[in-house]
């Protein structure tokens, strides 16, 4: 298993996977990874198009992005909730923590150049009722500094839910998104950005449960990819600022107040066969002799220019979500 942080490369209303060539796209995202990110990314070797990356391992020029979170005040205005560096990623500029998990050496096939996929559904507004095998979840930390829960992602029966928390979270909120384990072995993408990948026989598995067999339609086992995002909601925990009816005040940049529509986008961009070597080389967390690391002060210098002219700063109060909050 690899576990490492990628700092924010840009916050912008672009989505080259779902809305290629569209500027702006439907809703706001936080993007991390290589500086080849733009409104349209070709089905090519992204590692050869980027010159820097915000990821901990400097062979990873992939791009990863998720919806942002906003606070909806009692007067109906919106303010973006800040992303913060995750546990053990001190020094990062906000960002996403990435997990790549394999059952063991020579058990998974790393993604190929041009590969991309989407996990989750931005239009979902009801639970999938997957129990402990939920594929996206939120942890409402009971204490500061990631305290109060030591369970694996999505496994805490009290602090983890597949919907946005309905009570103030003293330690902020963590969001996890788990991707499928199986690939059809042929297509690097599909019209839905989902159909070329699948869950194992028996359906979705919990985080790090990567041993189940793949179906005949998608026979190739790929590393389990998981996103992990931290939001500092502590400035918004005063219930006197919440809607008068007591409903929770947080909303994803898609306009989703339930949280069931959380989703993640992935464009593969590892250099050469470095990810395959890491999956086969017994790497654990950030301990990986076949990869090289870069310090936060180095990766935080990598960025791409903002191309969408709209308010996206943390200090901005908005009358509506960027894009209107109806974007899928």
C-alpha positions as CSV (number, residue, x, y, z in Angstrom):
1,X,0.0,0.0,0.0
2,X,1.1,3.5,-0.9
3,X,-0.2,6.4,1.2
4,X,1.0,9.9,0.3
5,X,-0.2,13.4,-0.1
6,X,-0.6,15.7,-3.1
7,X,-0.9,19.4,-2.5
8,X,-3.4,21.5,-4.3
9,X,-2.4,22.5,-7.8
10,X,-5.4,24.7,-8.5
11,X,-9.0,25.3,-7.4
12,X,-11.1,26.0,-10.5
13,X,-14.3,25.2,-12.4
14,X,-12.8,22.8,-14.9
15,X,-13.4,19.1,-15.5
16,X,-11.5,17.7,-18.5
17,X,-13.0,14.2,-17.8
18,X,-16.7,15.0,-17.7
19,X,-16.8,18.4,-19.4
20,X,-13.8,18.4,-21.8
21,X,-13.1,21.7,-23.6
22,X,-15.7,23.4,-21.5
23,X,-14.5,26.5,-19.7
24,X,-16.0,26.9,-17.2
25,X,-17.4,23.5,-16.3
26,X,-20.5,22.8,-14.3
27,X,-19.0,23.0,-10.7
28,X,-15.9,23.9,-8.7
29,X,-13.2,21.4,-8.0
30,X,-10.0,21.1,-6.0
31,X,-7.3,19.5,-8.3
32,X,-4.0,18.0,-7.3
33,X,-1.1,16.5,-9.2
34,X,0.8,17.4,-12.4
35,X,0.8,20.8,-14.0
36,X,-0.5,19.4,-17.4
37,X,-4.0,19.8,-16.0
38,X,-6.2,22.0,-18.2
39,X,-9.7,22.1,-19.7
40,X,-8.9,19.4,-22.2
41,X,-6.4,16.6,-21.5
42,X,-5.5,14.2,-24.4
43,X,-5.6,10.5,-24.1
44,X,-1.8,10.4,-24.0
45,X,1.1,9.9,-21.6
46,X,0.4,12.7,-19.2
47,X,3.7,12.3,-17.5
48,X,5.4,13.6,-20.7
49,X,3.2,16.7,-20.8
50,X,3.8,17.8,-17.2
51,X,7.0,19.5,-15.9
52,X,6.2,19.4,-12.2
53,X,3.8,17.7,-9.7
54,X,2.3,18.5,-6.3
55,X,2.5,14.9,-5.3
56,X,4.9,13.4,-2.7
57,X,6.5,11.1,-5.2
58,X,7.9,13.0,-8.1
59,X,7.1,10.2,-10.6
60,X,3.4,10.8,-10.2
61,X,2.1,13.4,-12.7
62,X,-1.5,12.1,-12.5
63,X,-4.4,14.4,-11.8
64,X,-7.0,13.8,-9.1
65,X,-9.9,16.1,-8.3
66,X,-13.0,16.3,-6.1
67,X,-15.9,18.6,-5.5
68,X,-15.4,21.5,-3.0
69,X,-17.5,22.0,0.1
70,X,-19.3,25.2,1.0
71,X,-21.0,26.6,4.1
72,X,-24.6,27.9,3.5
73,X,-25.2,30.7,6.0
74,X,-28.6,31.5,7.5
75,X,-28.9,34.5,5.1
76,X,-28.5,32.2,2.1
77,X,-25.0,33.2,1.2
78,X,-22.1,30.7,0.6
79,X,-18.5,30.5,1.7
80,X,-16.0,27.9,0.7
81,X,-14.8,25.6,3.4
82,X,-11.0,25.3,3.4
83,X,-9.3,22.1,2.6
84,X,-6.3,21.4,5.0
85,X,-3.3,19.1,5.0
86,X,-4.3,15.6,6.1
87,X,-2.7,13.7,9.0
88,X,1.0,12.9,8.5
89,X,1.1,15.3,5.5
90,X,2.3,18.3,7.5
91,X,3.5,21.1,5.2
92,X,1.3,20.3,2.3
93,X,-0.9,23.0,0.7
94,X,-4.3,21.4,1.4
95,X,-4.7,18.7,-1.3
96,X,-5.7,15.1,-1.3
97,X,-4.2,12.0,0.3
98,X,-4.0,9.1,-2.1
99,X,-3.9,5.4,-1.4
100,X,-2.9,2.7,-3.9
101,X,-3.4,-0.8,-2.5
102,X,-2.6,-4.3,-3.9
103,X,-3.0,-7.8,-2.4
104,X,0.7,-8.4,-2.9
105,X,3.6,-8.4,-5.4
106,X,2.5,-9.3,-9.0
107,X,-1.2,-9.3,-8.0
108,X,-2.3,-6.2,-9.8
109,X,-1.8,-4.5,-13.1
110,X,-1.0,-0.8,-12.9
111,X,-2.9,1.6,-15.1
112,X,-1.6,2.5,-18.6
113,X,-1.0,5.9,-20.2
114,X,-4.3,7.4,-21.2
115,X,-6.3,5.6,-18.5
116,X,-8.9,7.6,-16.6
117,X,-12.0,6.9,-14.5
118,X,-14.6,8.3,-12.3
119,X,-15.9,7.1,-8.9
120,X,-19.3,8.1,-7.5
121,X,-22.2,9.9,-9.1
122,X,-22.7,13.7,-8.7
123,X,-26.4,13.3,-9.3
124,X,-27.0,10.7,-6.5
125,X,-29.1,12.0,-3.6
126,X,-30.0,8.8,-1.8
127,X,-27.9,6.2,0.0
128,X,-26.6,3.1,-1.8
129,X,-27.2,1.2,1.5
130,X,-23.8,-0.6,1.3
131,X,-23.2,-0.7,5.0
132,X,-19.6,-1.1,5.9
133,X,-18.7,-1.5,2.2
134,X,-19.8,2.1,1.4
135,X,-17.7,3.6,-1.5
136,X,-17.7,7.1,-0.2
137,X,-18.0,8.4,3.3
138,X,-17.6,11.3,5.7
139,X,-15.9,11.2,9.1
140,X,-17.1,13.7,11.6
141,X,-14.0,13.9,13.9
142,X,-15.1,14.1,17.6
143,X,-11.9,15.8,18.6
144,X,-9.2,18.1,17.2
145,X,-6.1,16.9,15.4
146,X,-7.9,13.9,13.8
147,X,-8.8,12.6,17.2
148,X,-11.6,10.5,18.6
149,X,-11.7,7.7,16.0
150,X,-9.0,5.2,15.1
151,X,-11.2,3.1,12.7
152,X,-10.1,2.5,9.1
153,X,-11.9,4.8,6.5
154,X,-15.7,4.3,6.3
155,X,-15.6,1.7,9.1
156,X,-16.5,3.7,12.2
157,X,-20.2,2.9,13.0
158,X,-20.7,6.2,14.7
159,X,-18.4,8.8,13.2
160,X,-18.6,7.6,9.6
161,X,-21.6,8.2,7.4
162,X,-22.3,8.1,3.6
163,X,-24.1,11.5,4.0
164,X,-22.8,14.8,5.1
165,X,-22.7,15.0,9.0
166,X,-25.8,16.5,10.5
167,X,-24.1,17.9,13.7
168,X,-21.0,20.1,14.2
169,X,-17.7,18.3,13.9
170,X,-15.2,19.5,16.5
171,X,-12.2,18.1,14.5
172,X,-13.5,18.8,11.0
173,X,-14.7,16.4,8.3
174,X,-12.8,13.8,6.3
175,X,-14.1,12.6,3.0
176,X,-13.1,9.3,1.4
177,X,-13.8,8.0,-2.1
178,X,-13.0,4.4,-3.0
179,X,-12.6,3.3,-6.7
180,X,-13.4,-0.1,-8.3
181,X,-10.8,-2.9,-8.3
182,X,-11.3,-4.5,-11.7
183,X,-10.7,-3.4,-15.3
184,X,-11.8,-4.9,-18.6
185,X,-8.2,-4.9,-19.8
186,X,-9.0,-3.2,-23.1
187,X,-10.5,0.3,-22.7
188,X,-8.6,3.2,-21.2
189,X,-11.9,5.0,-20.7
190,X,-15.6,4.7,-21.5
191,X,-18.5,7.1,-22.2
192,X,-19.6,7.0,-18.6
193,X,-16.0,6.9,-17.4
194,X,-17.1,4.0,-15.2
195,X,-18.1,1.1,-17.5
196,X,-14.5,0.0,-18.2
197,X,-14.0,-0.7,-14.5
198,X,-16.1,-2.8,-12.1
199,X,-16.3,-4.1,-8.6
200,X,-15.3,-7.6,-7.7
201,X,-17.6,-10.6,-7.8
202,X,-20.0,-10.1,-4.9
203,X,-20.1,-6.3,-5.2
204,X,-18.2,-3.4,-3.7
205,X,-15.6,-4.1,-0.9
206,X,-14.5,-2.0,2.0
207,X,-11.3,0.0,2.0
208,X,-8.2,-2.2,1.7
209,X,-10.2,-5.4,1.1
210,X,-8.5,-6.2,-2.2
211,X,-8.5,-10.0,-2.4
212,X,-11.9,-10.8,-4.0
213,X,-11.9,-12.1,-7.6
214,X,-12.8,-10.0,-10.6
215,X,-15.8,-10.8,-12.8
216,X,-15.2,-12.4,-16.3
217,X,-16.3,-9.1,-17.9
218,X,-13.5,-7.2,-16.1
219,X,-10.9,-9.8,-15.4
220,X,-7.8,-7.6,-14.7
221,X,-7.2,-6.7,-11.0
222,X,-6.0,-3.1,-10.7
223,X,-4.7,-1.3,-7.6
224,X,-7.4,0.0,-5.3
225,X,-7.3,3.8,-5.5
226,X,-8.8,5.8,-2.7
227,X,-9.0,9.6,-2.2
228,X,-9.0,11.2,1.2
229,X,-9.8,14.9,1.7
230,X,-9.8,17.0,4.9
231,X,-12.1,20.0,5.4
232,X,-11.7,22.4,8.3
233,X,-15.3,23.1,9.3
234,X,-14.5,24.4,12.8
235,X,-15.2,28.0,11.8
236,X,-18.8,27.0,10.9
237,X,-19.7,25.0,13.9
238,X,-21.9,27.7,15.6
239,X,-25.4,26.5,15.3
240,X,-26.7,30.1,15.5
241,X,-25.2,30.5,12.0
242,X,-27.0,27.5,10.6
243,X,-30.4,27.5,8.8
244,X,-33.2,28.4,11.2
245,X,-34.8,25.0,10.7
246,X,-31.7,23.3,12.2
247,X,-30.7,21.5,8.9
248,X,-27.0,21.0,8.3
249,X,-25.5,23.9,6.5
250,X,-22.9,22.2,4.2
251,X,-23.3,21.7,0.5
252,X,-21.0,20.3,-2.2
253,X,-20.1,22.5,-5.1
254,X,-22.6,20.5,-7.2
255,X,-25.4,21.9,-5.0
256,X,-25.8,18.6,-3.2
257,X,-26.8,19.1,0.4
258,X,-27.0,15.3,1.1
259,X,-23.4,14.4,0.4
260,X,-24.4,11.2,-1.4
261,X,-23.2,12.7,-4.6
262,X,-19.6,13.0,-3.6
263,X,-17.3,11.7,-6.4
264,X,-13.7,11.7,-7.6
265,X,-12.0,12.0,-11.0
266,X,-8.7,10.4,-12.0
267,X,-6.4,10.8,-15.0
268,X,-3.4,8.4,-14.8
269,X,0.0,10.0,-15.2
270,X,2.7,7.9,-13.5
271,X,6.1,8.0,-15.2
272,X,6.9,4.8,-17.1
273,X,6.4,1.6,-15.0
274,X,7.0,3.3,-11.6
275,X,3.6,2.6,-10.2
276,X,3.9,-1.1,-11.2
277,X,7.3,-1.3,-9.5
278,X,5.8,0.3,-6.4
279,X,2.9,-2.2,-6.3
280,X,5.3,-5.1,-6.7
281,X,8.1,-3.8,-4.5
282,X,6.6,-4.2,-1.1
283,X,6.2,-0.4,-0.6
284,X,4.3,0.7,2.5
285,X,2.8,4.1,3.0
286,X,5.6,6.5,2.0
287,X,8.4,3.9,2.5
288,X,9.2,3.0,-1.1
289,X,12.8,2.6,-2.3
290,X,11.8,2.4,-6.0
291,X,10.3,5.9,-5.9
292,X,11.8,9.3,-5.1
293,X,10.3,11.8,-2.8
294,X,10.0,15.6,-2.8
295,X,9.6,17.9,0.2
296,X,6.4,19.9,0.7
297,X,8.3,23.2,0.1
298,X,9.2,21.8,-3.4
299,X,5.8,20.3,-4.4
300,X,3.9,23.4,-3.1
301,X,5.7,25.5,-5.8
302,X,4.0,23.5,-8.6
303,X,0.8,25.1,-9.9
304,X,-1.3,25.9,-12.9
305,X,-2.8,29.4,-13.7
306,X,-6.5,30.0,-12.9
307,X,-8.4,30.4,-16.2
308,X,-11.9,30.9,-15.0
309,X,-12.6,34.5,-13.9
310,X,-14.9,34.1,-10.9
311,X,-14.6,34.4,-7.1
312,X,-13.0,31.3,-5.6
313,X,-11.1,32.6,-2.6
314,X,-11.8,31.5,1.0
315,X,-12.7,35.0,2.1
316,X,-15.4,35.5,-0.6
317,X,-19.1,35.3,0.4
318,X,-21.2,34.4,-2.6
319,X,-24.9,34.9,-3.4
320,X,-24.9,31.5,-5.2
321,X,-22.5,28.6,-5.8
322,X,-20.2,29.0,-8.8
323,X,-22.1,27.7,-11.7
324,X,-25.4,28.1,-9.9
325,X,-25.2,24.8,-7.9
326,X,-27.1,22.8,-10.4
327,X,-24.1,21.4,-12.2
328,X,-23.6,17.6,-12.5
